[in-house]
């Protein structure tokens, strides 16, 4: 079957047939504990009953209407999404399909905002080295990792990448005569779970405010409760100790718990920039995705539930710090990365190969982020006992490496 697909992925040798909670089962019935959640997508695990019920009920009503019209369920979803992101200052939303699409929308808003207010020439968007913002030509240009750029140029111009954490470089790069926006991940996922410091985010917020440069947060992997707050940026304060307010926030991945969905959220300055005909998405605001998204919002945006994400993450982080082959542990909540001396990919292969029904052995699914970094993004609904099981398997794999 693999011969019919383009060779775009380095795949592990397993084909899945069903899931249950934090577990996936392959076509031979072998069982795997999922510490990757489809790269932060299956935030409520697999076959989560309220999610399945919501999707099934909506599918029985209608699957799609075009954006000439409103959808009842999508309107409710949008209202709840604005409610959940209001602490960050969000006022309006554009619903799409993916993270790349959301970041494209953010870039369009930033450029039009600056064009309308300042005229031509102020269109540059600053991003950080190690960032990942998508696979389209424009979001690849925004991505600050050269390995993703090979073979696909020329890219959309007007993007500058700077070293994260360097406030001096940030101050120099945010030229108010040339720059319209700063696009930043509070926690970078694809480069190994790299967290921005309080000082850096505070400096970014102040510089953007003073120079009328849009402060845009890509929360596609680190948002939606992944780090223990609904948005990761909620954990940061400005220089006066006040919560950070963003001009634009992008979401996707876990937004609909496994159904494609993305969102561009806009604050006070930016919520009316796009006008009729400026932007669109055929499948944006899809009713089934909205129904699933409502379940995600209702479940995740709850203080007790978010506290449980922190608790479960602490179990994993504290255990990892005790293993002699783990060099550094980074992250918060259920977004965790750690470095090892050997290559990460063979550990992923060993995690899959461990599954053996005849020996009553389960596999473990993990992610890499660079050559020697392992990344763990378990579903939020995973049980403490399942985390312990996963840790035991992981340590077995590390000891054998």
N, C-alpha and C positions, 0 to 999 in steps of 0.2 A: 504493500500500500504506500510506503514512503516514496516510491518512484513517481507517483502522480503529483507530489508536492514539490514546489521549488525548494532549493536547498538553502533556505534562509535561516534555519535554526540548527544549532548543535543540540540534537535531542538525546535524551537518555532512553535506554531500551525498555520502555514500558508503555502500554496502551491501557488507558483506564476505561472502566465500564460503568461505575457508579460510585457514589460517595455517601457518607453518613457521619455527620458531626465533623470531627477533626480527622476522619479517616477516608482514604480512597481505596478502591478495590479494582484490580486490573482484570483483564478479560479471562485470566486463568483463576480468578478468585483470590489471588494473593493480596495481602492487606498492607497498607502503608500509612504511617502517621504523617500528616501534612503540616510541616513547619514552614511552608512557603505561601499558602493561600492563593495560588495562582498569581504570584507576585502582588500581594496586598489587595487582591480582588475579593476573595471569598471571606469577607470579614466576619460573617456569621456562620462560617463553616459550610458544610455540604448538606443539602436536603433539609434545610432549616424549616420546620413546619409552617410558621407564619409566613415566611417568604414564599414557599411553594404554594400555599393557599392563596396569597395575594396575586401571584402571577397567574395561577390557574383561573381564578375568578375574573381577573381582568381580561385574559385571553378569550374567555367565553362571552365577553361583552363586545369588545372590538380591539383590534390589534394596532390600528394606525389611522390617523387622519392627517392630512397635510396641514401646513402652517398657514393656510388661508383662514383656518378656523381655530377655535380654542378646544382643548380637551379638558373635561371636568377633572379627571384625576391628575393631569399634569399641572393644572392651576393650583390644586391643593398642595402638590409636591413642591412647587415653586414657592408658595407661601411658607411652608415649613422649612425649606432650605434657607430662605432669607431670615426666618426667625432664629435658626440655629447659628447663622453666621453674623447676626446683628452685633455681637460683642466686638467683632472686627470692623464694624461700620458698614456692612454690606446693605444695599438698598434695592437693587434689582438684579435679575439673573437672565442669562441666555443659556438655554439647554441644548447640548449637542450629544455627541456619541463617544468621545475619547479624550484622553489627555492632550494628545497632539493638537486636536481640533480646539480644545479649550485654550491652549497656549497661543495658537494662531489668533484666536479671537482677542486675547489679551493684548497681543502685539498690535493688532489693528486698532483697538481702542486707544492705546497709548499714542500711536502715530497720528490718528485723527484729532485727538485732544490737543496735541501740541501744534498741529497744522492750523487748526481753527483759531488757536489763541496767539500763536507766535509766527505763523507763516512757514514757508519752506526752509529746509536745512536743519531743523531741530528734530531729527527722526531716529537717532541712534538709541539702541537699547543695550544696556550693560547687563551682563550675566557673569557668573562665577566659574572659574576653573573647577572641573569636577562635576559640573552640573549636568543634568539630563532633562531635556524639555520636549523630546519627541523625535519622530523619524521622518517628518515631511521636510522638504527642502528648507523651509523657513525655520522650523523648530530644530533642525539639525544645525543651522547657522547659529541659533541661540545656545545650543548645547556646547559646553566648554570642555569637550573631550575629543582630541584629535582622532582617536581610533574609530569614531563613528563617522568621520568626515571623508575617509579614503574613498576615492573613485566617484564621488557624487557632485563635485563642484562643476560650474560656479554656483555658489550659494547666494541666497538673498543677502544683499549688503546691509550695512547699518547695525551690525552687532559687534560688541567689544567684550572680551572675556578678561577678567582680572582675578588675582589671587584672593581667595576667600580669607577672611580674618585680618586682612591688611587694611586698616582704616585709612592710612595715608594714601594707598593706591586707590581706594574707594573715593576719597575726597578729590583726588586728581582726575579720576575717570568721569565723575558726575559733573561734566561741563554743562552749565545751564544754557549755553548758546548752541549746543549740539545734541544734548541727550534729552529724550522724552520719557524714558522709563528705566527702572531697575527691576529685573526679574530674578527672584531669589528663592531658593528652597531653604526653609529653616533647618531642615535635616536632609542632607543629600543622600539618596538611597543607592543609586547605581554606582557611585564611587566608593561605597563601603560603609555607609551610615556615618556621615560626618556632620556633626551638629555645629551650627553657628553659635558663637558666644553671645551672651547678653550685651556686652559692650559693642559688638559689631552691629547687631540688629538695631540697637539704640542709636548708634552713629548713623546708620543708613536711614533710619526714620527721620532724624533731625536734618540731615543733608537734603533728603528728598523734599521735606516740608519747606525748608528755607529756599530751595531753588525751583520749586514747583515741578519737580520730576516725579512721575508716578511711581509709587511703591507697590510692586506687584509680587504676590507670594504664590509660588507653585506648590500647592498642597496635595498634588495628585497621589503621591505615595505616602507622605507623612501626615496627611490630614485624615479627617473622618474617624478620630479617636485613636489612631494608630499609636500615638505617643502618650495617650492618657488624658488629653484634652481634645475637644472636638476639632479644633484647628491647632496645629503645632505652634503657630504664632501667638496663641493665647498665653503661652508660657513666657513671653518676652514683655519687657516694660521699656518705655522710652526713658530719656534722661531725667525726666521729672518723676519717674516712678509710675506713670500712667500706662494702662494697657495700650499696646500698639494698635493703631488703626491703619488698615490697608486701603489702597485705592482700588485694587483689583485682586481677587483670589480665584485660582483655578482649582477645580476638583475633577476627579474621574475615578478610575480603578474600582474601589469598593463602594462607590456611590450608589449602585443598585445591586450590590451583593453578588454579582456574577453576570448580570445582564449589562451590555454595553451602555454606558451613560457618561456624559461629561458636562461640566458647567463652568461658565465664566460669570463670576459675581462682581458687581461693581458698587463702589461707594459713592458718596455724595458728589464728588467732583466728576465722576466718570459715568454715572448711571444713565445719562441722557445723551451721551456722545453718539452712539450708533442710532441711525434713523432708518426709516423704511427703505429697503433695498440695499443697505450697507452690508448686511451679513445674512446668512441663512444656513440651514442644515436639514436635509430631507427627513432624516430620522430623528432629529432633535425633538425633545419633549415627547418621545414615544410613550404611549399610555402604559404599556407593560413595564417598561423601565421605570416609569414614574410610580407605578404600584409597588414595584420592588423597592424603589428608593424610599418610599414612605415607611416601609418596614425597617429599613436600615436606620433612618433618622429617628424613628420612635424608639428603637432599641438602643442605639449607640449614644444618642444625645441625652444621657441620663447620668447624674453624678455618681450614683452607686455603680452603674455599669462601667463608667470610665475609671472609677477607683479600682475595679476588679482587673482592668487592663494593666494598670500600674502594678498591682499586686502580683499578677502572673508574670509580668516582665521582670520584676525583682527576683522571683524564684529562678528564672533562667539566667539572669545576669550574675547573681551571686554564685550560682553553681558553676558557671563558665569561668569565673575568676579563680576558682580553686583548681582547675585542671592545668597540669604542667606544660601541656602543648599549646595552650592558649596564651598569646602574647599581649593582646590588648582587647578589651571589650568596650564597645561604644553603643550608645543608643539609650532609649527610654521607652517604657511601655513595651509593646510587642513589636518594636522595630529595632533589631539588634544586629550588630555586625562584630565580628572578631577575626583577628589575624592569626595565621598559623605559619610555621616555617616551610611546610611543604605546599605543593599545588593544591588548590581547593577542588578542582574538578574530579580527581580520583576519589575524594571523600563523597561527593555526590553520587558517583557511580557505585561506590560500595554501599551507600545507603539504599539504593534501589536493589542491588544484587542480594542484599541480606534477606529479602522477603522469600520465604520458603515454607509452604504449607506443610510439607512432610516433617519439618523440624519445628513446627509451631513458632516460626520466627517472622517478625514483621519488618517491613522496610521503613526507612525514614527519608522524607522528601525535604530537601533544603535548597538554598539558592547560593550562587556565588556572586561576588561583586569585585572583580579584579582577580588577578592570578592567585593570590594567597589570602583572600578574604572570604569567609563564609557569612551568609546573611540569613537571619531567621525572622520570618514574618507570619507567625501562627495565626489561625483564626481567633477572634476575641472570645469565642464560646468554648475554647479548649478547656478541659478540666485540669485542675492542679495535678491529679494523678496521671493524666496523659502527658503533662509536661515532664513529670518525673520519669515516665517511660521513655520519652524522647531523649532526655538527658542521658539516661543509661545507655541507650543505643548510640548516641553521638559519642559518648566517651569511649565506648567499645571501638567505634570506627577510628577515632583519633589515636587510641592506643595501638591499633593495628597498622596505622599509617607510617 
